[in-house]
Amino acid sequence: MPPRQQFQAFKDDFFLKLSQNNILRPWLSKFGLPTPVLLDRGTRNHFAVPPLAGCSVAVIGKQSGDSSHAHQTIKILTQLMSTKLGASVECQENCNKVLVDATWVRSPLDVSSLALHSLRSLAARKLKHGRIVILSSYTPSDILSASLSSGLASLVRSLAKEMGGTGTTVNMVVVRVAPFTLSSQTFASIAWPLAFLLLHESAFISGQKITVELGAGSSGDFCAWLESLTGAANNDTSRTLSPAAEGKLLIGKTCLVTGCSRGIGAAIATRLAAEGARVLGVDVPGACQRLTALMEEVGGTAFSQDLAEEGAERRLRDFVLAEAPAGKLDCLIHNAGVTRDRTLRRMTAEEFEQVVKVNLEAVLRINEAFGLPSHTEGGTKSQLGPVLLNPLGRIVLLSSINGIAGAFGQTNYSFTKAALSGYAHALATVLSTRGPPGITINAIAPGFIETDMTRRMPTLGKFLGRRANALSQGGYPEDIAAATAFLCCEGSGGVSGQTLRVCGLNAVGK
């Protein structure tokens, strides 16, 4: 069974099915039980080009007082959402995808105005399968600006919890500069994060904040991509269209995915291939048969290797040098991981160290072998020669919400996953000043995901795990795969050093 169909078969949440019954739903509510709405994830297995083609989006902003700057921002946003991203911009009452401009916020009373006018009206509509994205900006060195941004992020999380029962998500894109002046150039840096959070593919992402650095990474390249789309729409045959304009955002890219013979890793490999990338899949020898079958299906190349073995990073480096064009990758996804759950009092040294070796040490050793900076007593250095990532390369680490919050019986696992988030933040800072230009590194923290492993959990554990988020249901491997594809695209160049939670706004963590 192909991975995507196999994952669909895992959707066995009986309580979620009961909630879709119009007769039983009121009774569940009467007894105070959650009545989740089955999330609308769409039917595509890859992003459209342009990303919001066929989507109706409302753009709203300051609705009280007089501000020519705020009104001008709305006017420009409306135009660019249509011409650059392909959205059909309509009035608020006609669509459930809403972009809210909050770049005009300068004081606590401005936040009050935003909440009591724009956001309260959206909450009153009880949107079903809605996507609400708030665009804001802040200056880290400005005390008031940073304070308001933190407060607004918490407001977004609170609103996401209030609206999650109808399958609606609320997220925030923050530009790290203020005051923010919108133009075609600055829009290029925020266009892809805005589009992704408005799409069906972000159905299990809610209450999150994506911070964008203007002009960082691939902003210029993404501007060129947007121009190529405009040229295609106008039948301008004088333009040479970028690969993205030919229909796939990752066409021509080479991506290496570790631990991809099944579950989340297989979904990631399948999604990247659907986006046009060539996939190099890696997993342990014991999973060789599954890995080979998957790579044959997606047109990729399989490589069997236990990443915890001594010298594994050198063998993986040789594999990339032999298989990747010019010996360089475009995307490196560290998905491989193991669990050895036991309370620390009962845990053996072997159990603790095996998790550390696979989940963390292997990532560090592979990145060093691929030429990425590593910490030494004298500062940073690159290991073993040139970097095996192209300019504008993407690195994605699979963390976990248990790494963010900690989990009973998972001291080893929680340590490694939290360390990956910290590593992404630290390495992003170094990469911004040295190494090939435009390389980004981010982490994804999945919540309760419907996989083989969670399917074997006790019934009560599964029930509680599925209900412990604002959407009251589990996520699917495809949700993680879509988030990975988002971070791998060139339009995410302004996003680096961050941990994106794909958890439905789980109750644990921050």
N, C-alpha and C positions, 0 to 999 in steps of 0.2 A: 504494500500500500504506500503510495507517495506520501512524503512527510506531511504535506499540508492537509491531505485527507485524513491521515492518521491522527493529527492533532485535533481535527474537527471531531473525530470519534471520541475524544477524551472529554468532550463537553457534556458531562453526565451529572451536572448539579441538579438533583431532583427538586430541591427547594426553589431554585431559580425557575424551573419549569412550572411549578405550582403557582408561582407569582405571576405568570403570564396568563393564567386562567381568569377570565373576567368574573366568574362566579366565586372562585375561592379567594381572589385578591382582597375583597372587602373584609372577609372573615379573618384573614391573616393580619390585616391592619387593626381590626377590632381587638385582637389579642396582643397588640403591641409588637408584632413581629415585622421585620423589614420586608418590603415588597419590591425587590430590585427589578429594574427594567433591563431586559436583555440588550446588551450594547450593540449599537450599529457600527460594525467595523468595515462596512462597504464590501464590495465584491472583487475589487482589483487586487492583483498580487504585485503591483508596482505603481509608483507615483505617476500621475498624469503629467503631460507637458502641453501647455503650461500647468503648474501644479493645481490651480483652483478652477480649471476649466470645468464648466457645468455646475459650479457651486454658486449659490446666491449668498451674498454677504452684506450685512448692514454695517455701516461705519458711523459711529456716534461719538460725541465728545461733550464739551462743556455746554450745559443746557440752561444755565442761568447766568445773568450778568452780561457784560459786553467785553469781548476780547477778540480783536481783529486777528491776533496771532493764532489763537485757538481755532477760529473759524477758517483761517487760511490753511492750517494744518489738516483739518478735516477735508477741505477741498482737494488738497494735494493727495492725501491718503486715498480718497475715493477714486481719483483719476489713476493713480499708480496701481491700486489693487485690481483695477479693470484692465489697463493697458499692459501691465507687466506680468501679472499673475493669472490673468484670464478670468477673474471673478465677475459675476453679474452682480453689480452693486444695487441693492434695493432698499426700500424703507424698512425700518425696524420690525414692523408688524408682519412682514411677509417672509421672514426667514429666521432660522434658528442658529445661524452662524453670525456672531456679532464681534466686531473689533471696536474696542472702546479706547479712545485716545485720552490718556491721563498725563501727557507730557506737559500740560499747563499747570499741574499741581505745584504750588510753591509754599503752602502753609497748611497747618492742621485743619483750618476751616475749608480749604480747597478740597481736602479729602472728604470732609463732611458733605460738601456739595456733590462730589462725585458719587458718594455712597447713596445719598438721599434722593438724588435725581436719576442719574444714568443707571446705576446698579440696582436700586430698589425696583425700578420699573421692569428690569429684566427678571428679577426674582418673582415679581407678581405675575409674570406671564406663564410661569411653570413650564418652561421649555422642555420638550422631550427630545432626547439625543442632541441637545444644544451644545454649541462650542462657543464659549465666551473667552476672548483673549484681550487682556488689558495691556496697552503699550504705555510704558512710563520711562522716565530717565532720572538719573541722579549723578551727583559728583561726590566721589568717596571722601574727598578732603573737606567737603562742606558738612558741618555737623547737622544742620537742620535737614538738608537734602538726604543725607544718609539715614537719618532717623525716620523721615517720612517714608523712604523706600522700604525700610524694614517693617514699619507698621502696615504699609500697603500690602506687603507680601503676606502678612498674617491675616489681613482682611480677606485676601484672595483665598487663603486656605479655609477660613471660616465660611465664606460664601460657597466654596466648592462642597463643603460638607452639607450645607443647607440644600443645595440643588442636585446633589448626587443621586437622590432617590429616583429621579426621572431620566437617569442616564446622561445628564448634562455635566460637562467638565468646565472648570474655570481655571485659567492659567494666566501667566504674566510674562511679558517680554520686556526686559529692562535694558535701556541703553546707558552705558557707563559714561555719560557726559551730560552736563546740564549748564545752561539751557540748551535744549535740543531743537535744532532747526531742520525741518524735513526738506529733503531735495531728492532728486533722482539718484544722486550718488550715495547719500546716507541711507536711502531706502534699500539700496542693494545689499547693505549689511544686515538688515533686519527682515528682508522679504521672505527668505526661506524659513526662519523660525516662526514667523507669523503664519505663513501658509501651512506648515506642518501641524501646528496646534489647532488650526481650523478644519483639518481634514478628518475623515473617518478613522484613519490609521492611528490617530492619537487618542482613541476612545478610552484607553486605560491609564491615561496620564491626566492627573487633575491636581489642582492646588500647588502647581510647580512654578518656579521662577527660572527663566533662562536669561542669563545676562550676556549682552552682546557688546563687544569692543568695536567701535566704529573704525573702519579702515584696516582692521586686523585680518590676517589670513588671506583669503581669496576674494576680497571685496571687488577688486578690479575685474577678476575673471568672471565673477557672478554678474557684474554689470554688463560685460560683453555677452554673457549668456542671455540676459534679459533683452538686450538689443537684438540679438539674433532671433528671439521669439517674435519681437515686434516686426522685424523684417520679414519673417515667414508669414505672419498674419497679413501683412500688406502686399504679399506676393512680390517682394523685392528680390529679384533673381540676381542682383549684383552682389548680394551678401553671401558669404560662405558660412553656412550654418555650423554651429558648434555641435559636438556629439549629442549634447542634451537635447538640441532642437530636433534631432532625428528620432526622438521618442523614448530614450532611456537615459536616466540621469547618471548612471555609472558605466555607460558603454566605453570600452577601451581600458577600463580600470582592472587591476589585478589585486585581489584581496586574499589574505591568508587568515583562516579561521581555525583556532585550536578547539579540540573537544567537540567536534561537529558531527559525530556519527548518529546522534539522536537528540531528542528534546530540543532545548533552546538553541543549541549549536547547529542542529540540522535545519531549524527554521531560519536562522540567520544566513546560513549558506544558501538555502533555497531562495530567500528574498534578495540577496545580493546578486545572485545569478539572474533572477527575474528582472532586476534593475539594469542588466547588461554587463555585469562584471564577470571576469573569469575568476573562479574560486580555487584556491589551493587549500585542501582540507587536511587537517592533522588530527589523529587520535591514537589511542594506545593500540598495540598489536592485537589485543583481544577483541577489538571492535573493527578489525580490518575488513571483514565481510560486509558489515553494514556501511562502513565508510566508503568502500569501493562502489557499492551499489548506488549510494547517494551521489557520489562524484560522477558516475556514469550518467545518472539522471540529469544533473545540472550542467554537464559538460565541463567538469572541473578535473583536478588531478589530486589523487590521494597520496598521503604519506603517513606511514605507520611509525609512531615514535612515542615512547613513554617519556614525557617531559621531565619527570623526576630523576631520570637516569643521568649519571655523570657524562658530560660531553654531548647531551641532547641538543643544547643550543648551537653547537658547532655543526652538527649534522643537519639541523634545521636551516642554518645559514647556507650550507652547501646546497641544500634542496632549493632554496629561494634563488641562489645565484644561477642554478641550472634551469629553473622553470620560469622565472619571472622575466619579462622583457628587460633587457639591459641589466638583469640581476637586481631589479628594484621593485618594491611593492608600492601600491597606492594606499592600501588600507591594511591594517594589522589589528585583528580582533582576538583578544585574549579571553576565551570563553572557558577553557579547560578548568575543571575544579572538582574537588572531592569533599565529602563530609565523613567525619568519624565522630558521631555525636555520643557524648557521655559527660557526666558531671566531672569537673576537674579533679575531684577527690578520687574518682574511680578511673580516670583516663590514664592510659599507659603513655610512656614517652614516645613509643613508636606511632601511636595514634595521633598524638599532637604534632609530631614532626612531619608525618606524611602529609597532613593537610597544609602545613607551612611550606613544604617543598613544592607541592603541586600548585597551590593557589597563589603563592606569593614569590617564592624564590625563583621558580621557573620563569615567571614574568620578568623579574629583574634581570636574570641571566640572559634571556632571549633578547631583551631590549638592548642590553650591553653588547651582545654578540652582533646585533644589527647596527651597531655604531651610535646608539643614542647615548646622551650624557649620563654618567653615573656618579654618585658621590664617592669621593675618596677623602682621605685626611687632608689633602692639600687643596681641595675644591672639587671641581668637576672635570671629567675628561671623557673622551670617546674611546670605546674599546674596539679592538680588532679591525681597524681600518675604516673605510668610508661608510656613511649611513646608507642602509638598504631601503630607505624610503624616499620616494620622489618628493620634490617640492610640492606643497599643498597636500602632503600625506596626512592620513588620518589614523589615529590609534584609539581603540575603544576597549575599555576594561570592563569585565562583568563583575560588579560588586554585589551588594545585597542590602536590603533594608535591615537584615539582622546584623550586618556590619555597622550600620548607622546607629541602631538602638541597642544591640546586644541581645542575646537569646539564651535562655536556660539550656544548659547542656551543650553549648556551642562556643565555648571560650576560644578554642582553636580556630574555628570557622569565622567567628565574629572578628577576631583579631586580623585575620588575613584580608577579609573583605573591607574592613575599615581602613587597613593599610593601603589597599589599592586606591581608595578614594583620596587619601592623603598624598599618595604617590602621583596621581593624576594632577592634583593641584600644584604640587611642588615642581614636577617636570615641565608643566605648562609654563611656569614662570621662567625656567631656564631656556626652554625652546623659543620663547618670545624674543630672546636677545642673541641667541647663537644657534648654529646649525642651519640646515636647509630652510628657506623661507616658507612660511605658511603651514608648517606642520602643527596639528592640534592633537591634544590628548584629552579624552573625557571618560568618565565612568558611567555605567548604567546600573541602577540598583533595583532589581526586580522585587516585587512583592510576592504574594501567593500566586504561583503560576501552575496551571493544569498540565502536569507532565506525568510520566510513568512513576516518578518518585513520589509526588504528592498524591497520586491516585492510590498508592499503597498505604497511605496514612490511615489511622483509625477514623471512623465515621465522624466522631465528635470533633476531632482535630481538624478534619477537612471543613466541617460546618463552620467552626469558629474562624478558621483561616480565611474562608471566603467572605465572611460577614464583617471582618475587621477593617473594612475600608469604606470610604464614602459612597462607593458604587455597590457595595454589598454583594460582590461576586468575585470569583477568581479571574485572573488574566490568562492569556494564552501565549504560547511561544511566539506566535506571529506578532504580538504586541511588542515584544522585546526586539524581534527582527526588524519591525518597522522603525523603531527608535534608533537601532543601529544603522539602518540605511540612511535615516535622516542625518545622523552625525557624520556619516561617510561622504555625503554629498558636498560639492564645492561651496554651496551656499551657506554651510555652517562654519565658514572660516573665522567668523567673529566669536565663536563659542569654543572655549578651551579651559581646561582645568576645573571643569564642573562635574557634579554627579547628578544625573537626571534620574529621578525616581519614576519607575514605571510600576505603580503599585495601587492605582485607584485611590490615592491619598490614604495609605494605611495609617491606622491609629498610632503605630509606634514610629519612632524616629522624629525628625524635625523637618 
